Each structure stands twice: as C-alpha cells, then as structure tokens.
C-alpha cells in the first residue's frame, strides 16, 4: 500500500496525511494504526480508509472499517459491502456492524423504513 505524495487531497485543497499510509504499512502497533485511522477520519479520507481494507493484516482492515463507519456517509457503503466478502470472519463481522449502524441512522432520519 504505497502512496505517493499528493495522491490524495482534502476537498479544500489541503494535503491529507500522506505519511499515514507509510505508518500503517510499517507499524505492528495497533495504537499506531488507530492513530492513523483517526487522522484519516478527521480529514474525511474515505479513499485512504477504503485502501486499508486491502491490507494483509486483519486488524488494520477492521480499523479501516471502523474509520469508514465513523465517517458514515454514502461514500463508505461500497467499500463496506466489499468487506463483507473478506476472508476473515472478524473483518466481515465488523463490516456488517458498520452497515447495520448506517441503516439505523438512515431509519432515524426517515431515509428508509
């Protein structure tokens, strides 16, 4: 999961934390992964979070799903649905929880019945 500087930008033209991908790639520390995900969520980096779902570590994929859930808009639905096909049951379960949470939010605001 190698990103080049400038690959992703925040809607306002500011730079997204490009080094975040390098940290995730190199880290074995779950705390560091969570920090990276928090920074991605803070800048609405749905693309970067979705790319975490391709990581070889199931914990990184689960944290990516949690980040997508926290962003919680329609852009996260497709990567979450793809995560339902993950080889790891823990990843599939987390994707299911995230989608269920989104449906409940939509029901509360009257988008679905």
ZIKALIN-V31583 format. One record per backbone hydrogen bond with DSSP energy under -0.5 kcal/mol. CO is the residue of the C=O (numbers start at 1). NH is the residue of the N-H. E is the energy in kcal/mol with one decimal. If there is no record, write none. Layout:
CO	NH	E
CO	NH	E
//
This chain:
1	3	-0.5
4	7	-2.2
8	16	-1.0
10	13	-3.0
14	10	-2.7
16	18	-1.8
17	20	-1.4
18	21	-0.9
18	22	-0.7
19	23	-2.3
20	24	-2.5
21	25	-2.5
22	26	-1.9
23	27	-2.4
28	30	-0.6
29	32	-0.6
29	33	-1.8
30	34	-2.7
31	35	-1.9
32	36	-2.2
33	37	-2.6
34	38	-2.5
35	39	-2.1
36	40	-2.2
37	41	-2.8
38	42	-2.2
39	43	-1.0
40	43	-0.6
40	45	-2.9
41	44	-1.9
44	46	-1.9
45	49	-2.5
46	50	-2.8
47	51	-1.8
48	52	-1.1
49	53	-0.6
50	53	-1.1
51	54	-1.6
52	55	-1.7
57	61	-1.9
58	62	-2.6
59	63	-2.4
60	64	-2.2
61	65	-2.1
62	66	-2.4
63	67	-2.1
64	68	-2.3
65	69	-2.7
66	70	-1.9
67	71	-2.1
68	72	-2.7
73	76	-2.1
74	77	-1.2
74	78	-0.5
76	80	-1.9
77	81	-2.5
78	82	-2.3
79	83	-1.8
80	84	-0.7
81	84	-1.0
82	85	-1.7
83	86	-1.7
87	89	-0.5
88	92	-2.1
89	93	-2.7
90	94	-1.9
91	95	-2.3
92	96	-2.3
93	97	-2.3
94	98	-2.3
95	99	-2.4
96	100	-2.6
97	101	-2.4
98	102	-1.9
99	103	-2.4
100	104	-2.3
101	105	-2.0
102	106	-2.4
103	107	-2.4
104	108	-2.2
105	109	-1.5
106	111	-2.7
106	112	-0.8
107	110	-1.1
//
